[in-house]
Amino acid sequence: MIFLRIISSSEEKIEHIAHLLLQEKLVIDINIKRHVDRVTLVNNQLCFTRVYLLTAKTKGLLFGAIDQLLKEKYSDNMPEVYSLPIVHMDWEQAQQLSEVVKPV
């Protein structure tokens, strides 16, 4: 199991991705954090950029399919995509994820 993270400067794109991933049964559920400040250092000054963060739980083996789907849909402006492993998860929740998300 993985915790998927997708970041974009477009709220509309994040919402479209959420719909797409749920519709294709590639994730079990989604959280969207709006108005996240990304901070970088530019010319020794803090630079704040507004981004939108989508997080979701899914099967690790589906990461490649999700990445490929996003590349097909957003080849001109690909969102940032990465995952974190879920080391521990309630057994019943893990079972539900396995039942809801499509087979690999």
NUVO-526198 format. One line per 10 residues: number of its first residue (from 1); for each residue x, y, z of C-alpha. Coordinates in steps of 0.2 Angstrom, whole numbers. Layout:
N
NUM = X:Y:Z | ... .
***
This chain:
104
1 = 0:0:0 | 6:18:-4 | 1:35:0 | 0:44:-16 | 4:63:-17 | 0:74:-32 | 4:92:-33 | -2:105:-45 | -3:124:-46 | -21:122:-54 .
11 = -35:118:-42 | -46:113:-57 | -33:100:-63 | -32:93:-45 | -51:91:-45 | -51:83:-62 | -37:71:-57 | -47:66:-41 | -62:62:-52 | -52:52:-64 .
21 = -43:42:-51 | -59:38:-42 | -69:34:-58 | -55:22:-63 | -55:14:-46 | -36:17:-45 | -38:24:-27 | -49:21:-12 | -52:39:-7 | -44:56:-9 .
31 = -40:71:1 | -37:88:-7 | -28:102:3 | -31:119:-5 | -20:134:-4 | -4:125:2 | 11:137:2 | 26:129:-6 | 42:138:0 | 58:139:-10 .
41 = 73:150:-8 | 76:162:-23 | 90:175:-22 | 92:171:-3 | 74:176:-1 | 59:165:4 | 47:163:-11 | 29:157:-8 | 20:148:-22 | 2:142:-20 .
51 = -1:124:-24 | -15:111:-22 | -11:94:-14 | -20:78:-18 | -17:63:-7 | -24:46:-8 | -22:28:-3 | -19:14:-16 | -9:-1:-20 | 9:1:-23 .
61 = 8:-9:-40 | -4:4:-47 | 8:18:-46 | 15:15:-64 | -3:14:-71 | -7:31:-62 | 9:39:-68 | 6:34:-86 | -13:39:-85 | -7:57:-79 .
71 = 6:58:-93 | -7:54:-106 | -19:67:-99 | -6:80:-95 | 9:78:-106 | 10:97:-108 | 9:101:-90 | 12:86:-79 | 8:88:-60 | 21:82:-48 .
81 = 18:64:-43 | 26:53:-30 | 22:41:-16 | 26:36:1 | 25:18:8 | 12:14:20 | 21:4:33 | 7:0:45 | -12:1:42 | -27:-6:51 .
91 = -30:-23:44 | -49:-20:40 | -45:-4:31 | -31:-12:21 | -44:-26:17 | -57:-13:11 | -43:-4:0 | -40:-21:-8 | -58:-24:-12 | -62:-6:-18 .
101 = -47:-3:-29 | -46:-12:-45 | -35:-28:-46 | -17:-26:-52 .
***
